[in-house]
Amino acid sequence: MIEVQSISKSFNGVQVLEDISARFEQGKVNLIIGQSGSGKTVLLKTIVGLHVPDSGTILYNNRDFFSLTTTKKKELRQEIGMLFQGSALFDWATVEENVRFPLDYFTNWSMLKKQKRVLFCLERVQLLKAKKLMPGELSGGMQKRVAIARAISINPKYLFCDEPNSGLDPQTSGVIDNLILEITKEYGMTTIVNTHDLNSVLAIGERINFIKDGKKWWEGDKESILSTDNTELRSYLLASEVVRKANLLEDH
């Protein structure tokens, strides 16, 4: 479990996050939703330690991240898997080399042990046959699946996904959503997904935090989100539904 307690963050005097508190539960897909510019990406990067908050606390199973020593932070980072928005694969490396990268960096395993883990992860995302291909030879959906394989290669306790469906068609997005949900349950991870995809919200949103103008306006689950009386959230959902229907018309 990850707990965020009264987090605030500003850049050059501009308040981006203001007094945000939230609990992200283990074994569940926890979503952060909101419009572009709402602060959700900054919140995600702050939780993972890429930004230092101006105030507040972030606890990983009761470990205060920003109070840890450098050595302890490195140990904690070995428990974190990250799926970046653009997949962030190394274009000069093969699929299997991309998946092996965290193992090369964080472990002192033998090459045989690392290779077995790489093949297991690629099989888990159904891309074993693509292990010798380069990222440029893959579709967008396949690249995201390779990125997921890389993120779980170190068997993380915590998985962060930044807009995992960005640039993908609805069908492929559904595949990625299902994969994220499956591996969250399979490994019992604390998964946090930053998204504005309403389909993802309704499909895998077990715990949802709605962010607007740097503040948390609502939290709940996918069963209760459509019946909310929160005015700001209802406006966001209405706008998201309009965009979703427009995209469906374009696809057809």
C-alpha positions as CSV (number, residue, x, y, z in Angstrom):
1,M,0.0,0.0,0.0
2,I,1.1,3.6,-0.7
3,E,-0.2,6.5,1.4
4,V,0.0,10.1,0.2
5,Q,-0.4,12.6,3.1
6,S,-1.0,16.3,2.5
7,I,1.2,16.6,-0.6
8,S,1.8,20.1,-2.1
9,K,4.0,21.0,-4.9
10,S,4.7,24.2,-6.8
11,F,7.0,25.2,-9.7
12,N,8.4,28.7,-10.0
13,G,5.7,30.0,-7.7
14,V,2.8,28.3,-9.4
15,Q,0.9,25.8,-7.2
16,V,0.4,22.5,-9.0
17,L,-0.6,20.2,-6.2
18,E,-2.4,21.4,-3.1
19,D,-2.8,19.3,0.1
20,I,-3.6,16.0,-1.6
21,S,-4.1,12.9,0.5
22,A,-4.9,9.4,-0.9
23,R,-4.5,5.7,-0.2
24,F,-3.5,3.3,-3.0
25,E,-4.3,-0.2,-2.0
26,Q,-2.4,-3.4,-2.6
27,G,-3.7,-5.9,-5.1
28,K,-5.9,-3.2,-6.8
29,V,-5.7,-1.0,-9.8
30,N,-5.8,2.5,-8.4
31,L,-6.5,5.3,-10.9
32,I,-5.6,9.0,-10.9
33,I,-7.9,10.7,-13.4
34,G,-8.3,14.3,-14.6
35,Q,-8.0,16.6,-17.5
36,S,-4.7,17.6,-19.0
37,G,-3.0,20.1,-16.7
38,S,-5.0,19.0,-13.7
39,G,-1.8,17.9,-11.9
40,K,-2.2,14.1,-12.1
41,T,1.1,13.6,-13.9
42,V,3.0,15.7,-11.3
43,L,1.3,13.7,-8.6
44,L,2.3,10.4,-10.1
45,K,5.9,11.6,-10.6
46,T,6.0,12.9,-7.0
47,I,4.8,9.6,-5.6
48,V,7.4,7.7,-7.5
49,G,10.1,10.1,-6.3
50,L,10.9,12.0,-9.5
51,H,9.7,15.2,-7.9
52,V,10.3,16.3,-4.3
53,P,7.1,17.7,-2.6
54,D,7.2,21.1,-0.9
55,S,5.4,19.5,2.0
56,G,3.7,16.3,2.9
57,T,4.6,12.6,3.2
58,I,4.7,9.6,0.9
59,L,4.7,6.2,2.6
60,Y,5.4,2.9,1.0
61,N,4.1,0.3,3.4
62,N,4.9,2.8,6.2
63,R,8.3,3.7,4.9
64,D,8.7,7.5,4.5
65,F,10.2,7.7,1.0
66,F,11.8,11.1,1.3
67,S,13.3,10.3,4.8
68,L,15.1,7.2,3.5
69,T,18.9,7.1,3.1
70,T,20.2,6.9,-0.5
71,T,20.9,3.2,0.0
72,K,17.4,2.5,1.3
73,K,15.9,4.6,-1.6
74,K,17.7,2.4,-4.1
75,E,16.5,-0.7,-2.4
76,L,12.9,0.6,-2.6
77,R,13.3,1.6,-6.2
78,Q,14.1,-2.1,-6.9
79,E,10.5,-2.8,-5.8
80,I,9.0,-0.3,-8.4
81,G,8.1,-1.0,-12.0
82,M,7.3,1.9,-14.3
83,L,5.3,1.9,-17.5
84,F,6.0,5.3,-19.3
85,Q,3.5,7.0,-21.5
86,G,5.5,6.6,-24.7
87,S,6.7,3.1,-23.7
88,A,10.3,4.5,-23.5
89,L,11.9,1.5,-25.1
90,F,15.5,1.8,-26.2
91,D,15.4,1.8,-30.0
92,W,18.9,0.5,-30.3
93,A,18.2,-2.6,-28.2
94,T,16.2,-5.8,-29.1
95,V,12.9,-6.6,-27.2
96,E,14.7,-9.1,-24.9
97,E,17.5,-6.6,-24.2
98,N,14.9,-3.9,-23.3
99,V,13.2,-6.3,-20.9
100,R,16.5,-7.4,-19.3
101,F,17.7,-3.8,-18.7
102,P,16.3,-3.5,-15.1
103,L,17.8,-6.8,-14.2
104,D,21.2,-5.6,-15.5
105,Y,20.9,-2.4,-13.5
106,F,19.4,-3.6,-10.2
107,T,20.6,-7.2,-9.8
108,N,23.8,-9.3,-9.8
109,W,22.0,-12.3,-11.3
110,S,23.8,-14.6,-13.7
111,M,23.0,-14.1,-17.3
112,L,21.2,-17.5,-17.4
113,K,18.9,-16.4,-14.5
114,K,18.2,-13.1,-16.1
115,Q,17.5,-14.7,-19.5
116,K,15.0,-17.1,-17.9
117,R,13.2,-14.2,-16.2
118,V,13.1,-12.2,-19.5
119,L,11.6,-15.1,-21.4
120,F,9.1,-15.7,-18.6
121,C,8.0,-12.0,-18.8
122,L,7.8,-12.0,-22.6
123,E,5.7,-15.2,-22.5
124,R,3.4,-13.5,-19.9
125,V,2.6,-10.7,-22.3
126,Q,2.5,-13.1,-25.3
127,L,5.5,-11.7,-27.1
128,L,8.0,-14.5,-26.8
129,K,8.3,-14.8,-30.6
130,A,9.2,-11.1,-30.9
131,K,12.2,-11.3,-28.6
132,K,14.8,-10.6,-31.3
133,L,12.9,-7.8,-32.9
134,M,13.7,-4.1,-32.6
135,P,11.1,-1.7,-31.1
136,G,10.7,0.0,-34.5
137,E,9.4,-3.3,-35.9
138,L,6.6,-3.4,-33.4
139,S,3.1,-1.9,-33.4
140,G,2.2,0.6,-30.7
141,G,0.3,-2.0,-28.7
142,M,3.2,-4.5,-28.9
143,Q,5.6,-1.8,-27.7
144,K,3.3,-1.2,-24.6
145,R,3.3,-5.0,-23.9
146,V,7.1,-5.0,-24.1
147,A,7.2,-2.1,-21.7
148,I,4.9,-4.0,-19.3
149,A,7.2,-7.0,-19.5
150,R,10.1,-4.8,-18.7
151,A,8.2,-3.2,-15.8
152,I,7.4,-6.6,-14.2
153,S,10.9,-8.1,-14.9
154,I,12.1,-7.3,-11.4
155,N,8.9,-8.7,-9.8
156,P,7.9,-5.3,-8.4
157,K,5.6,-4.7,-5.4
158,Y,4.5,-1.3,-6.9
159,L,3.6,-0.6,-10.6
160,F,3.2,2.9,-12.0
161,C,1.6,3.4,-15.4
162,D,1.5,6.8,-17.0
163,E,-1.2,7.0,-19.7
164,P,-0.7,3.4,-20.8
165,N,-3.3,3.7,-23.5
166,S,-2.0,6.9,-25.1
167,G,-2.1,6.6,-28.9
168,L,-3.8,3.2,-29.0
169,D,-7.1,2.2,-30.6
170,P,-10.0,1.1,-28.3
171,Q,-9.4,-2.6,-28.9
172,T,-5.7,-2.5,-28.2
173,S,-6.4,-0.3,-25.2
174,G,-8.7,-2.9,-23.8
175,V,-5.9,-5.5,-24.2
176,I,-3.5,-3.3,-22.2
177,D,-6.1,-2.6,-19.5
178,N,-6.8,-6.3,-19.1
179,L,-3.1,-7.1,-18.9
180,I,-2.5,-4.5,-16.2
181,L,-5.5,-5.8,-14.2
182,E,-4.4,-9.4,-14.6
183,I,-0.8,-8.9,-13.5
184,T,-1.9,-6.7,-10.6
185,K,-4.0,-9.6,-9.3
186,E,-1.4,-12.2,-10.2
187,Y,1.5,-10.5,-8.3
188,G,-0.5,-8.7,-5.7
189,M,1.0,-5.4,-6.6
190,T,0.0,-1.9,-5.7
191,T,-0.8,-0.5,-9.1
192,I,-1.3,3.2,-9.8
193,V,-2.5,4.2,-13.3
194,N,-2.6,7.8,-14.5
195,T,-5.3,8.0,-17.2
196,H,-7.9,10.2,-18.9
197,D,-9.4,7.2,-20.8
198,L,-13.0,6.8,-19.6
199,N,-13.1,3.2,-21.0
200,S,-10.2,2.3,-18.7
201,V,-11.9,4.0,-15.7
202,L,-15.0,1.9,-16.2
203,A,-13.1,-1.3,-17.0
204,I,-10.4,-1.5,-14.3
205,G,-11.0,1.4,-11.9
206,E,-11.1,-0.4,-8.6
207,R,-10.1,2.7,-6.7
208,I,-10.3,6.1,-8.4
209,N,-8.9,9.6,-7.4
210,F,-10.2,12.5,-9.4
211,I,-7.8,15.5,-9.6
212,K,-8.7,19.0,-10.8
213,D,-6.7,22.2,-10.5
214,G,-4.1,20.5,-8.3
215,K,-6.7,19.3,-5.7
216,K,-8.4,16.0,-5.1
217,W,-12.2,16.5,-5.6
218,W,-13.4,12.9,-5.4
219,E,-12.5,9.3,-4.6
220,G,-14.4,6.1,-5.1
221,D,-14.7,3.1,-7.4
222,K,-16.1,2.4,-10.9
223,E,-19.4,1.3,-9.6
224,S,-20.1,4.6,-7.9
225,I,-18.5,7.1,-10.3
226,L,-21.4,7.3,-12.7
227,S,-23.9,8.0,-10.0
228,T,-21.8,10.7,-8.3
229,D,-23.3,14.0,-7.4
230,N,-19.9,15.8,-7.5
231,T,-20.4,18.6,-10.0
232,E,-16.8,18.8,-11.1
233,L,-16.5,15.1,-11.7
234,R,-19.8,15.0,-13.6
235,S,-18.6,17.7,-15.9
236,Y,-15.3,15.8,-16.5
237,L,-17.2,12.6,-17.2
238,L,-19.6,14.3,-19.6
239,A,-16.7,15.9,-21.5
240,S,-14.9,12.5,-21.6
241,E,-17.9,10.7,-22.9
242,V,-18.4,13.3,-25.7
243,V,-14.7,12.8,-26.7
244,R,-15.0,9.0,-26.5
245,K,-18.1,8.9,-28.8
246,A,-16.3,11.2,-31.3
247,N,-13.3,8.9,-31.4
248,L,-15.6,5.9,-32.0
249,L,-17.2,7.7,-34.9
250,E,-13.8,8.4,-36.4
251,D,-12.8,4.7,-36.0
252,H,-15.9,3.7,-38.0
